[in-house]
Amino acid sequence: MATSGPEHNAERKEPPPSVTESKGDDSGTGRHGNGQDHGRSGHRIREHQRAKRRGALGASPYQKSGKDHAKDHGQGPNRATPSVVHLFRPSLNRYRPSTMSAMKPLVLNSGPLAMADALDVIRNHRPVTLGPDAMEAMGKAQASVENLTNQTEPTYGVNTGFGSLSRHRIEKQDLEQLQTNLIRSHAAGVGEPLPDPVVRGMMLLLAASLARGHSGARPIVATTLLEMLNHNLTPVIPSRGSVGASGDLAPLAHLALVLIGEGTAKDQSGTCTGKEGLERIGLPPVKLATKEGLALINGTHLMAAYGIVLLEEAHTLLANATDIAALSIDACLGTDAYLDAELYDIRNHPGPVRVAKRMRARLAGSAILKSHLDDDPRVQDPYSLRATPTVLGSCLDQLESIEAVFARELGAVTDNPIVLHDGRAISGANFHGMPLALALDQLKLSIAAMVGISERRTYWLLSGRDDQAGIPAYLAREAGLESGLMIAQYTAAALVNEIRVACAPASCHNISTSAGIEDFNSFGPTAAFGAQHVLDLAARVLAVELLCSADAMELRRPLRSGEGNENLFAWVRQSVSSRHTDRPLGSDIEVLTTALRGTNPTRIDP
């Protein structure tokens, strides 16, 4: 985490440099051994390290501790006033290129969307237009659909009923009414509304899919969607109702209602009807032509939009988890030996290499690490510290694998039937959400691993079992009289248990629909809702570890950790003040959770 925190010179306002710019040995050093030999062997295993770390500890007073600290600061308000501070300030956010800040309109043509472009529209309200290539492709496909209405053979969704009613042939004079009826009847969603970023994503991905010219919708359908998006006219969409096959039918039907001047939307003025919202931006309701209603609701756009939003949050969570783990190493008087670059090159997985590199940068120049190189009988740290790069690196690899699935979906047409280049319309199952459902279920498991090991580090920090670390049980100032942070670990344990229960896969629990003609559904939206719930809880687990690690860092003064760790510690103290006696902890945890979730999106560097 490249953090901003209090400076020694109060006049300085610039944020500290990114930790990736910090200088220091990047190879990782510390205790080594197999855990079988203690005592004087602890001296021998450090001989090779001294060459790398010659010189004084370079300790400088940073913060008073103990009774003097309590006396100077008093026992007034428990928490510092939270301020708006960004936890992450990467020198270059590789996930969101700096060129996006110019707000140059995104032009939709027949090609795939880049994930960074999609997120720029979703988060930063980048304007979007429909390109000439897309208009041409859509015009050709729409002409093919009109030609199909003149054929003697029925074409699903063009001149038939839907689902198990597909054997009903519809007369030509009723084809437009068929599409309007479809939107109205399928708007059967319930529950709390979807978050605005997800709805914006749905609108963008739907327009992009139509723009590829395989759905048969006219350009006016896509341009109206984009004008709604550009003017921040957002449909109010109930979250529940999609089974993740035949498209996200119910949610997309609620979206399409606004397009035709019905349903509910919201804009800068508040909630309004679809008709009122369109009038405010100077647009008439769309009168649906043949197949256009089906094209609007047959798609994976809820699952896909939710997925890319969740992935951005998960990458930030993983960067958080990595940086907090690095702080915990010094908080526990752990070693950085297991961060050695060669160790992970030998293991041959890219994610752990990158996580270890980031952790080394956080610890670079730590006087705390140097302070226990000698006469330390411990030769190994517990798995929760030692295996962090392997565990979190594996999660990083999984996130990028999941991301590849969604990147492919951003170039897909998930309609049915699909209008081919030769004018034929083929009824298939491009709308089926199983690729995304499996990926979203895997996302939950990855998040569970990230925070499961975090809770174990919290447990170790508070256990009082390591007599070399000098950490009293539960970080209580007067154990017995005080309980310290004991119950914070209970909270983390409860959260992790709930996360693990929520990791039950949605994609393997099928329920048949439409009288059995749609007999195997993906339930990808359920997986997405579960992943959102898991992310919400996971941020709190990390907040507990951060609270405990920052408290333990007080015991290390006057020694200082690496620049990255010190920036993080200072950032914590801007939101949560030092603890000198027992106090309620729930609000401390929530303050840190809110701060962690409010940070700029970032990810671990390649």
C-alpha positions as CSV (number, residue, x, y, z in Angstrom):
1,M,0.0,0.0,0.0
2,A,1.4,3.3,-0.9
3,T,-0.1,5.4,1.8
4,S,-0.3,8.9,2.9
5,G,0.1,9.6,6.6
6,P,1.2,12.3,9.0
7,E,4.6,13.8,8.2
8,H,7.2,14.8,10.8
9,N,7.1,18.3,9.2
10,A,3.6,19.5,9.5
11,E,4.1,21.9,6.6
12,R,4.6,19.1,4.1
13,K,1.4,18.1,2.3
14,E,2.8,15.8,-0.5
15,P,2.0,12.1,-0.2
16,P,5.0,9.9,0.4
17,P,6.5,8.1,-2.6
18,S,5.0,4.8,-3.8
19,V,6.6,1.9,-2.0
20,T,7.6,0.5,-5.4
21,E,10.0,3.4,-5.5
22,S,11.5,2.6,-2.1
23,K,15.2,1.7,-2.0
24,G,16.5,-1.3,-0.2
25,D,17.6,-4.9,-0.6
26,D,15.0,-6.7,-2.7
27,S,16.2,-10.2,-2.1
28,G,14.7,-10.9,1.3
29,T,16.7,-12.0,4.3
30,G,16.2,-13.2,7.9
31,R,15.9,-16.4,9.8
32,H,16.4,-19.7,8.0
33,G,16.2,-23.3,9.1
34,N,14.1,-26.3,9.3
35,G,12.7,-25.8,12.8
36,Q,14.7,-28.7,14.3
37,D,17.6,-26.9,15.8
38,H,17.3,-24.0,18.3
39,G,19.7,-22.2,20.6
40,R,23.1,-21.5,19.1
41,S,22.0,-22.7,15.7
42,G,20.0,-19.5,15.6
43,H,23.3,-17.6,15.7
44,R,24.8,-19.6,12.8
45,I,21.9,-19.2,10.4
46,R,22.4,-15.4,10.4
47,E,26.0,-15.3,9.6
48,H,25.3,-15.1,5.8
49,Q,22.8,-12.2,6.5
50,R,25.2,-9.9,8.2
51,A,27.1,-9.1,5.0
52,K,23.9,-7.8,3.6
53,R,23.0,-5.8,6.6
54,R,26.1,-4.2,8.0
55,G,25.8,-0.9,9.9
56,A,23.9,0.5,12.8
57,L,20.2,-0.1,13.1
58,G,19.5,3.5,12.3
59,A,16.8,3.8,14.8
60,S,15.2,7.1,15.4
61,P,12.5,8.2,17.9
62,Y,9.1,8.0,16.3
63,Q,6.5,7.7,19.0
64,K,6.5,7.4,22.7
65,S,5.1,4.2,24.3
66,G,3.9,2.9,27.6
67,K,2.8,5.1,30.4
68,D,4.6,8.2,29.1
69,H,2.8,7.9,25.8
70,A,-0.6,7.6,27.6
71,K,0.2,10.5,29.8
72,D,1.2,12.8,26.9
73,H,-1.9,11.9,24.9
74,G,-4.4,11.5,27.7
75,Q,-7.4,9.2,27.8
76,G,-9.8,11.5,25.9
77,P,-11.6,10.4,22.7
78,N,-10.7,6.9,21.7
79,R,-10.5,7.6,18.0
80,A,-8.9,10.2,15.9
81,T,-11.3,12.0,13.6
82,P,-11.4,10.1,10.3
83,S,-10.1,12.1,7.4
84,V,-10.4,11.5,3.7
85,V,-7.1,9.7,3.0
86,H,-6.4,7.4,0.1
87,L,-4.7,4.3,1.3
88,F,-3.3,3.5,-2.2
89,R,-1.4,6.1,-4.3
90,P,0.4,4.0,-6.9
91,S,2.7,6.0,-9.2
92,L,1.0,4.4,-12.1
93,N,-2.3,2.5,-11.9
94,R,-1.7,-0.1,-14.6
95,Y,-5.3,-1.2,-14.4
96,R,-6.7,2.2,-15.4
97,P,-4.4,3.9,-17.9
98,S,-3.7,7.6,-17.3
99,T,-5.0,8.4,-20.8
100,M,-8.5,7.6,-19.5
101,S,-8.5,10.8,-17.4
102,A,-9.0,12.9,-20.5
103,M,-12.6,11.6,-20.8
104,K,-12.3,11.0,-24.5
105,P,-15.5,9.4,-25.6
106,L,-15.5,5.6,-25.9
107,V,-16.6,4.6,-29.3
108,L,-18.5,1.3,-29.6
109,N,-17.8,-0.7,-32.7
110,S,-18.1,-4.4,-33.4
111,G,-14.9,-5.3,-31.4
112,P,-14.6,-6.3,-27.8
113,L,-14.6,-3.8,-24.9
114,A,-11.4,-3.5,-22.8
115,M,-12.1,-4.0,-19.1
116,A,-10.3,-0.7,-18.2
117,D,-12.6,1.2,-20.7
118,A,-15.7,-0.5,-19.2
119,L,-14.7,0.4,-15.7
120,D,-13.9,4.0,-16.8
121,V,-17.5,4.3,-18.0
122,I,-18.9,2.6,-14.9
123,R,-16.9,4.5,-12.3
124,N,-15.9,7.8,-13.9
125,H,-18.9,8.4,-16.2
126,R,-16.8,8.5,-19.4
127,P,-19.1,9.3,-22.3
128,V,-19.9,6.6,-24.9
129,T,-20.9,6.9,-28.5
130,L,-21.9,4.4,-31.2
131,G,-19.4,4.2,-34.1
132,P,-20.2,4.0,-37.8
133,D,-19.0,0.4,-38.1
134,A,-21.5,-0.6,-35.5
135,M,-24.3,1.3,-37.1
136,E,-23.6,-0.5,-40.4
137,A,-23.4,-3.9,-38.8
138,M,-26.6,-3.3,-36.8
139,G,-28.4,-2.2,-40.0
140,K,-27.5,-5.3,-41.9
141,A,-28.6,-7.6,-39.1
142,Q,-31.9,-5.7,-38.7
143,A,-32.5,-6.1,-42.4
144,S,-31.9,-9.9,-42.1
145,V,-34.5,-10.0,-39.3
146,E,-37.0,-8.2,-41.4
147,N,-36.4,-10.7,-44.2
148,L,-37.0,-13.6,-41.8
149,T,-40.5,-12.3,-41.0
150,N,-41.4,-12.9,-44.7
151,Q,-40.3,-16.6,-44.6
152,T,-42.7,-19.4,-44.3
153,E,-40.6,-21.2,-41.7
154,P,-40.9,-19.8,-38.2
155,T,-37.8,-18.3,-36.5
156,Y,-37.6,-18.4,-32.7
157,G,-38.1,-15.1,-31.0
158,V,-38.9,-13.4,-34.4
159,N,-42.3,-14.7,-35.1
160,T,-42.8,-17.3,-32.3
161,G,-43.6,-17.3,-28.6
162,F,-40.9,-17.6,-26.0
163,G,-39.5,-20.5,-23.8
164,S,-42.0,-23.3,-23.7
165,L,-44.4,-21.2,-25.8
166,S,-42.0,-21.3,-28.7
167,R,-44.3,-23.5,-30.8
168,H,-46.9,-20.7,-31.0
169,R,-46.6,-18.9,-34.3
170,I,-47.2,-15.1,-34.2
171,E,-48.9,-13.2,-37.0
172,K,-46.9,-10.5,-38.7
173,Q,-49.2,-7.7,-37.5
174,D,-48.6,-8.7,-33.9
175,L,-44.8,-8.9,-34.0
176,E,-44.1,-5.5,-32.5
177,Q,-46.7,-6.0,-29.7
178,L,-45.0,-9.4,-29.0
179,Q,-41.8,-7.6,-28.1
180,T,-43.5,-5.1,-25.8
181,N,-45.4,-7.8,-24.1
182,L,-42.2,-9.7,-23.6
183,I,-40.6,-6.8,-21.8
184,R,-43.6,-6.2,-19.6
185,S,-44.2,-9.8,-18.6
186,H,-40.6,-10.6,-17.9
187,A,-40.1,-7.6,-15.5
188,A,-40.8,-9.9,-12.5
189,G,-37.8,-9.0,-10.4
190,V,-38.0,-8.5,-6.6
191,G,-35.7,-7.4,-3.8
192,E,-33.4,-4.4,-3.2
193,P,-32.3,-2.5,-6.3
194,L,-29.0,-3.4,-7.9
195,P,-26.1,-1.0,-7.2
196,D,-25.7,1.9,-9.6
197,P,-22.3,0.7,-10.9
198,V,-23.7,-2.7,-11.8
199,V,-26.7,-1.1,-13.6
200,R,-24.4,1.2,-15.5
201,G,-22.3,-1.8,-16.5
202,M,-25.4,-3.6,-17.7
203,M,-26.4,-0.7,-19.9
204,L,-22.9,-0.4,-21.4
205,L,-22.5,-4.2,-22.0
206,L,-25.9,-4.5,-23.5
207,A,-25.3,-1.6,-25.9
208,A,-21.9,-3.1,-26.8
209,S,-23.4,-6.5,-27.5
210,L,-26.1,-5.0,-29.8
211,A,-23.4,-3.0,-31.5
212,R,-21.7,-6.1,-32.8
213,G,-24.5,-6.7,-35.3
214,H,-25.7,-10.2,-34.4
215,S,-28.9,-9.3,-32.6
216,G,-31.0,-7.6,-35.3
217,A,-31.7,-4.5,-33.2
218,R,-31.7,-1.0,-34.9
219,P,-29.0,1.5,-34.0
220,I,-31.7,3.7,-32.3
221,V,-32.0,1.1,-29.5
222,A,-28.2,1.3,-28.7
223,T,-28.0,5.0,-29.0
224,T,-30.9,5.5,-26.7
225,L,-29.2,3.3,-24.1
226,L,-26.0,5.3,-24.5
227,E,-27.8,8.6,-24.1
228,M,-29.4,7.3,-20.9
229,L,-25.9,6.3,-19.7
230,N,-24.3,9.5,-20.7
231,H,-27.0,11.6,-18.9
232,N,-26.9,9.4,-15.8
233,L,-30.5,8.2,-16.2
234,T,-30.3,4.9,-14.4
235,P,-33.0,2.3,-14.3
236,V,-34.1,1.0,-10.9
237,I,-33.7,-2.8,-11.2
238,P,-34.7,-5.3,-8.5
239,S,-31.8,-7.5,-7.8
240,R,-33.4,-10.9,-7.6
241,G,-35.1,-12.9,-10.4
242,S,-32.4,-14.1,-12.8
243,V,-31.4,-17.8,-13.0
244,G,-28.4,-16.9,-15.2
245,A,-29.6,-18.7,-18.4
246,S,-31.8,-17.5,-21.3
247,G,-30.0,-14.3,-20.3
248,D,-30.6,-12.3,-17.1
249,L,-34.2,-12.0,-18.2
250,A,-36.0,-10.3,-15.3
251,P,-33.3,-7.7,-14.5
252,L,-32.8,-6.8,-18.1
253,A,-36.6,-6.5,-18.6
254,H,-36.7,-3.9,-15.9
255,L,-33.9,-2.1,-17.7
256,A,-35.7,-2.2,-21.0
257,L,-38.9,-0.9,-19.4
258,V,-37.3,2.5,-19.0
259,L,-36.1,2.4,-22.6
260,I,-39.8,2.1,-23.8
261,G,-40.9,4.8,-21.4
262,E,-42.2,2.6,-18.5
263,G,-40.7,1.3,-15.3
264,T,-38.7,3.3,-12.8
265,A,-35.5,5.2,-13.1
266,K,-33.5,7.8,-11.2
267,D,-31.4,10.8,-12.2
268,Q,-29.9,13.8,-10.5
269,S,-33.4,15.0,-9.5
270,G,-34.4,11.7,-7.8
271,T,-36.7,8.8,-8.8
272,C,-38.9,9.2,-11.8
273,T,-40.9,7.1,-14.3
274,G,-39.1,5.9,-17.4
275,K,-41.2,8.3,-19.5
276,E,-40.3,11.3,-17.3
277,G,-36.6,10.4,-17.3
278,L,-36.5,10.2,-21.1
279,E,-38.3,13.5,-21.5
280,R,-35.8,15.2,-19.2
281,I,-33.0,14.2,-21.5
282,G,-35.0,15.0,-24.7
283,L,-35.6,11.5,-25.9
284,P,-38.8,9.8,-26.9
285,P,-39.5,6.2,-25.7
286,V,-38.3,3.5,-28.1
287,K,-41.1,1.7,-30.0
288,L,-39.7,-1.8,-30.3
289,A,-39.4,-3.5,-33.7
290,T,-39.2,-7.2,-34.5
291,K,-36.9,-9.2,-32.1
292,E,-35.7,-6.1,-30.3
293,G,-37.4,-6.9,-27.0
294,L,-35.7,-10.3,-27.0
295,A,-32.4,-8.8,-27.9
296,L,-32.7,-6.5,-24.9
297,I,-33.2,-9.2,-22.3
298,N,-31.3,-12.2,-23.8
299,G,-27.8,-11.6,-22.4
300,T,-25.4,-12.2,-19.5
301,H,-25.1,-8.5,-18.8
302,L,-26.0,-8.6,-15.2
303,M,-23.5,-11.4,-14.4
304,A,-20.8,-9.8,-16.6
305,A,-21.2,-6.3,-15.2
306,Y,-21.3,-7.5,-11.6
307,G,-18.2,-9.6,-12.3
308,I,-16.0,-6.8,-13.6
309,V,-17.0,-4.6,-10.7
310,L,-16.3,-7.3,-8.2
311,L,-12.9,-8.1,-9.8
312,E,-11.8,-4.6,-9.4
313,E,-12.7,-4.7,-5.7
314,A,-11.0,-8.1,-5.3
315,H,-7.7,-6.9,-6.7
316,T,-7.7,-3.9,-4.3
317,L,-8.6,-6.3,-1.5
318,L,-5.6,-8.5,-2.4
319,A,-3.2,-5.5,-2.5
320,N,-4.6,-4.5,0.9
321,A,-4.1,-8.0,2.3
322,T,-0.5,-8.2,1.0
323,D,0.4,-4.8,2.5
324,I,-1.2,-5.6,5.9
325,A,0.6,-9.0,6.0
326,A,3.9,-7.2,5.5
327,L,3.1,-4.9,8.5
328,S,2.3,-8.0,10.5
329,I,5.7,-9.5,9.9
330,D,7.4,-6.6,11.8
331,A,4.5,-6.4,14.3
332,C,5.3,-10.1,15.2
333,L,9.1,-9.7,15.0
334,G,9.0,-12.1,12.1
335,T,11.6,-12.7,9.5
336,D,11.7,-11.8,5.8
337,A,13.8,-14.8,4.9
338,Y,10.9,-16.5,3.1
339,L,10.5,-13.5,0.9
340,D,13.7,-14.3,-1.0
341,A,13.1,-13.9,-4.7
342,E,14.8,-17.1,-5.7
343,L,12.5,-19.2,-3.5
344,Y,9.5,-18.2,-5.6
345,D,11.3,-18.5,-8.9
346,I,12.0,-22.1,-8.0
347,R,8.3,-22.7,-7.2
348,N,7.5,-21.5,-10.7
349,H,4.1,-19.8,-10.1
350,P,4.0,-16.1,-11.1
351,G,1.6,-14.8,-8.5
352,P,3.8,-15.7,-5.4
353,V,6.8,-14.0,-7.1
354,R,4.8,-10.8,-7.4
355,V,3.4,-10.9,-3.9
356,A,6.8,-11.6,-2.3
357,K,8.3,-8.7,-4.3
358,R,5.6,-6.3,-3.0
359,M,6.2,-7.5,0.6
360,R,9.9,-7.0,0.3
361,A,9.4,-3.5,-0.9
362,R,7.2,-2.8,2.1
363,L,9.8,-4.0,4.6
364,A,12.9,-2.6,2.8
365,G,15.1,-0.8,5.3
366,S,13.3,-2.1,8.4
367,A,15.3,-1.5,11.6
368,I,12.9,-3.9,13.3
369,L,14.1,-6.8,11.1
370,K,17.7,-6.0,11.9
371,S,17.1,-5.8,15.6
372,H,16.5,-9.6,16.0
373,L,19.0,-11.0,13.5
374,D,21.2,-12.2,16.3
375,D,20.4,-14.4,19.3
376,D,17.0,-15.3,18.1
377,P,16.3,-19.0,18.7
378,R,13.4,-19.1,16.2
379,V,14.2,-20.5,12.8
380,Q,10.7,-20.5,11.2
381,D,7.6,-18.4,11.5
382,P,4.1,-19.9,11.4
383,Y,2.5,-20.7,8.1
384,S,0.2,-17.6,8.4
385,L,3.3,-15.5,7.9
386,R,5.7,-17.8,6.1
387,A,3.1,-19.0,3.5
388,T,1.6,-15.6,2.8
389,P,3.3,-15.1,-0.6
390,T,2.3,-18.6,-1.7
391,V,-1.3,-18.2,-0.6
392,L,-1.9,-14.7,-1.7
393,G,0.1,-15.3,-4.9
394,S,-2.2,-18.2,-5.7
395,C,-5.2,-15.9,-5.2
396,L,-3.6,-13.4,-7.6
397,D,-3.2,-16.1,-10.2
398,Q,-6.8,-17.1,-9.8
399,L,-8.0,-13.5,-10.0
400,E,-6.2,-13.1,-13.3
401,S,-7.6,-16.4,-14.6
402,I,-11.1,-15.3,-13.7
403,E,-10.4,-11.9,-15.3
404,A,-9.6,-13.6,-18.6
405,V,-13.1,-15.2,-18.5
406,F,-14.7,-11.8,-18.2
407,A,-12.4,-10.2,-20.7
408,R,-13.7,-12.7,-23.3
409,E,-17.3,-12.0,-22.3
410,L,-16.7,-8.3,-23.0
411,G,-16.3,-9.3,-26.7
412,A,-19.3,-11.7,-26.8
413,V,-22.8,-11.6,-28.2
414,T,-25.0,-13.4,-25.7
415,D,-28.3,-13.1,-27.6
416,N,-30.6,-15.8,-28.9
417,P,-31.2,-16.4,-31.7
418,I,-27.9,-15.1,-33.2
419,V,-28.0,-13.5,-36.6
420,L,-25.2,-14.8,-38.7
421,H,-23.3,-12.9,-41.4
422,D,-25.2,-14.7,-44.1
423,G,-28.5,-13.7,-42.7
424,R,-29.5,-16.9,-41.0
425,A,-30.7,-16.8,-37.4
426,I,-29.5,-19.8,-35.3
427,S,-31.1,-20.6,-32.0
428,G,-28.4,-21.7,-29.6
429,A,-27.5,-21.0,-26.0
430,N,-25.1,-18.1,-26.1
431,F,-27.0,-16.6,-23.3
432,H,-26.1,-19.3,-20.9
433,G,-24.1,-18.0,-17.9
434,M,-22.1,-21.0,-16.9
435,P,-18.7,-19.6,-17.9
436,L,-19.3,-16.6,-15.6
437,A,-21.1,-18.6,-12.9
438,L,-18.1,-20.9,-12.4
439,A,-15.7,-17.9,-12.4
440,L,-17.8,-16.1,-9.8
441,D,-17.9,-19.2,-7.6
442,Q,-14.1,-19.4,-7.9
443,L,-13.9,-15.7,-7.0
444,K,-15.6,-16.4,-3.6
445,L,-13.0,-19.2,-2.9
446,S,-10.1,-16.9,-3.7
447,I,-11.4,-14.2,-1.4
448,A,-11.9,-16.8,1.4
449,A,-8.3,-17.8,1.1
450,M,-7.1,-14.2,1.3
451,V,-8.8,-13.5,4.5
452,G,-8.7,-16.9,6.1
453,I,-4.9,-16.6,6.4
454,S,-5.4,-13.0,7.6
455,E,-7.5,-14.2,10.5
456,R,-4.7,-16.7,11.4
457,R,-2.2,-13.9,11.6
458,T,-4.5,-12.1,13.9
459,Y,-4.8,-15.2,16.1
460,W,-1.0,-15.5,16.2
461,L,-0.5,-11.9,17.0
462,L,-2.9,-12.1,20.0
463,S,-2.1,-15.5,21.2
464,G,0.9,-14.6,23.4
465,R,2.5,-17.9,22.4
466,D,5.7,-16.5,21.0
467,D,8.0,-15.6,23.9
468,Q,10.5,-14.0,21.6
469,A,8.1,-11.5,20.1
470,G,7.4,-9.7,23.4
471,I,3.7,-9.3,22.6
472,P,1.5,-9.8,25.7
473,A,-1.6,-12.0,25.3
474,Y,-4.3,-10.1,23.4
475,L,-2.1,-7.0,23.5
476,A,-3.7,-6.3,26.9
477,R,-1.8,-3.6,28.8
478,E,-2.7,-5.3,32.1
479,A,-3.6,-8.9,31.3
480,G,-6.4,-10.2,33.4
481,L,-7.6,-6.8,34.5
482,E,-7.9,-6.0,30.8
483,S,-8.9,-8.2,27.8
484,G,-7.2,-6.1,25.2
485,L,-8.1,-7.2,21.6
486,M,-9.2,-10.7,22.5
487,I,-12.7,-10.4,21.0
488,A,-11.5,-8.7,17.8
489,Q,-10.2,-12.1,16.9
490,Y,-13.6,-13.7,17.7
491,T,-15.1,-11.2,15.3
492,A,-12.6,-12.1,12.6
493,A,-13.3,-15.8,13.2
494,A,-17.1,-15.3,12.9
495,L,-16.6,-13.3,9.7
496,V,-14.4,-16.0,8.2
497,N,-16.9,-18.7,9.1
498,E,-19.7,-16.8,7.4
499,I,-17.5,-16.3,4.3
500,R,-16.8,-20.0,4.1
501,V,-20.5,-20.8,4.3
502,A,-21.2,-18.2,1.6
503,C,-18.6,-20.0,-0.6
504,A,-21.1,-22.8,-1.3
505,P,-21.2,-22.9,-5.1
506,A,-24.3,-21.6,-6.9
507,S,-23.4,-23.0,-10.3
508,C,-23.9,-26.7,-9.3
509,H,-27.4,-26.3,-7.8
510,N,-29.7,-26.5,-10.8
511,I,-33.4,-25.7,-10.8
512,S,-35.4,-26.2,-14.0
513,T,-37.6,-23.4,-15.5
514,S,-40.1,-22.8,-18.3
515,A,-41.9,-26.0,-18.0
516,G,-38.7,-28.0,-18.5
517,I,-37.5,-26.6,-21.8
518,E,-35.0,-24.6,-19.9
519,D,-33.8,-27.4,-17.7
520,F,-30.3,-26.5,-16.8
521,N,-29.5,-23.0,-15.5
522,S,-26.3,-21.5,-14.3
523,F,-27.4,-19.3,-11.3
524,G,-24.5,-17.0,-12.0
525,P,-26.3,-14.0,-10.5
526,T,-26.6,-15.9,-7.2
527,A,-22.8,-16.5,-7.3
528,A,-22.3,-12.8,-8.0
529,F,-24.4,-11.8,-4.9
530,G,-22.5,-14.3,-2.8
531,A,-19.2,-12.8,-4.0
532,Q,-20.4,-9.3,-3.1
533,H,-21.3,-10.5,0.3
534,V,-18.0,-12.2,0.8
535,L,-16.1,-9.1,-0.3
536,D,-18.1,-7.0,2.2
537,L,-17.2,-9.3,5.1
538,A,-13.6,-9.8,3.9
539,A,-12.8,-6.1,4.2
540,R,-13.7,-6.3,7.9
541,V,-11.4,-9.3,8.5
542,L,-8.5,-7.3,7.1
543,A,-9.5,-4.3,9.2
544,V,-9.2,-6.5,12.3
545,E,-5.7,-7.6,11.4
546,L,-4.7,-4.1,10.6
547,L,-6.0,-2.9,14.0
548,C,-4.0,-5.6,15.8
549,S,-0.8,-5.1,13.8
550,A,-0.8,-1.4,14.3
551,D,-1.3,-1.9,18.0
552,A,1.6,-4.3,18.1
553,M,3.8,-1.9,16.2
554,E,3.6,0.5,19.1
555,L,5.7,-2.1,21.0
556,R,8.5,-1.8,18.5
557,R,9.3,1.9,19.1
558,P,11.7,3.6,18.8
559,L,12.6,1.2,16.0
560,R,11.0,1.8,12.6
561,S,9.9,-0.5,9.9
562,G,10.3,0.0,6.2
563,E,8.9,3.1,4.5
564,G,5.8,1.3,3.1
565,N,4.9,-0.2,6.5
566,E,5.5,3.1,8.3
567,N,3.2,4.9,5.8
568,L,0.5,2.3,6.5
569,F,0.9,2.6,10.3
570,A,0.7,6.4,10.1
571,W,-2.4,6.1,7.9
572,V,-4.1,3.9,10.5
573,R,-3.4,6.4,13.2
574,Q,-5.1,9.1,11.2
575,S,-8.3,7.1,11.5
576,V,-7.9,5.2,14.7
577,S,-6.0,6.5,17.7
578,S,-3.6,4.6,19.9
579,R,-5.2,2.3,22.5
580,H,-4.0,2.6,26.1
581,T,-6.7,0.7,27.9
582,D,-9.7,-1.4,27.1
583,R,-12.3,0.3,25.0
584,P,-15.1,-0.7,22.6
585,L,-13.5,-2.0,19.4
586,G,-16.4,-2.3,17.0
587,S,-16.3,1.2,15.8
588,D,-12.5,1.0,15.3
589,I,-13.0,-2.0,13.1
590,E,-15.8,-0.3,11.1
591,V,-13.8,2.9,10.7
592,L,-10.9,1.0,9.2
593,T,-13.2,-1.1,7.0
594,T,-14.8,2.0,5.5
595,A,-11.3,3.5,4.9
596,L,-10.1,0.3,3.3
597,R,-13.1,0.1,1.0
598,G,-12.8,3.8,0.1
599,T,-9.3,3.5,-1.3
600,N,-8.4,4.0,-4.9
601,P,-8.5,0.8,-7.0
602,T,-5.1,-0.8,-7.4
603,R,-3.5,-4.1,-8.1
604,I,-0.3,-5.9,-7.5
605,D,2.3,-5.0,-10.1
606,P,3.3,-7.5,-12.8
